[in-house]
Amino acid sequence: MRVLSALARDRHTKPGLVRLVASPREAKRLLGLPPDVAACVFNVDGVLVASAVIHADAWKEVFDEFIARRIERTAGSFVPFSRHVDYPKLIHGRSRRGAVREFLASRGISLPEGLPDDSPGTETVNGLANQKNRALLRRLDLHGVSAFDGVRLYLELAHDAQVRCAVVSGSTNTQALLERARLTHLIDEYVDGNAAVARGLHRKPEPDMLLAACHSLTVRPARTAVFETTHDGVVAGRSGGFALVVAVDQEGNAKMLSAGGADLVVADLGEILERSLVT
């Protein structure tokens, strides 16, 4: 049983038409899910929490320090890291080491791989990757991270509806992010960057990570809804044979996401609940 006035608080709206009792059947209707859907798989960044901003800031700190040292030592000319250009093109969706390699290659720089336990800041691929991890955790400790509008209520209703929930993310700090957003108790399974490496899972647009989440939930894709934010994520959901592919769009890419195969495009999960309340 849930009180939907929480949605009004989340979205700063007046508490009209939001206080009602949700049976499992009614909860599923409010979630906007087909009757036979038994599970949901959520991309973490952009759907549940605004972690991309934190990741991008941590990467900028690391790469700008590295580039400054490089310029001082070589008197060369290197373009600083751009959150708006480099992050979506070179970083997002990649492993930390993969992101380091892509950024360095874009600047015509080559570094040795080094060792997994290289000290943060060592001028190796592993050293820069470890520095980024330290920078991210420091930012999380200082500033935390919050769930998007309607997310907590949506996940609570999913549990009311007896719908199991998993998350996918390329980050190895997925659980730390969700702990700070106070969402971990609402998540049943995780497929993160560690799992991707351990199981040899391909990144999106391949559906590997989404399918691995279904396997962890023991629910077939045909009975699972996927919530993604990017064109590659939508394509992965479509090619994986999922029952419903929802795109959460905060960047004005609705047409592209629909063209990629999204069944529904919304600004956030709270919008789905609002739509259901008035239908």
ABEGO torsion letter per residue (X at the ends): XBBAAAAAAAAGBBBBGABBBBBAAAAAAAAGBBAABABBBBBABGAABBAAAAAAAAAAAAAAAAAAAAAAAAGBBBBBBBAAAAAAAAABGBBAAAAAAAAAAAAGBBBBAEBAABBBGBBBAAAAAAAAAAAAAAAAAAAEBBBBBGAAAAAAAAAAAGBBBBBBBABAAAAAAAAAAGAAAABABBBBAAAAAAAGBBBOABAAAAAAAAAAAGBBAAABBBBBABAAAAAAAAAAGBABBBBBBAAGAAAAAAAAGBABBBABAAAAAAAAAAX
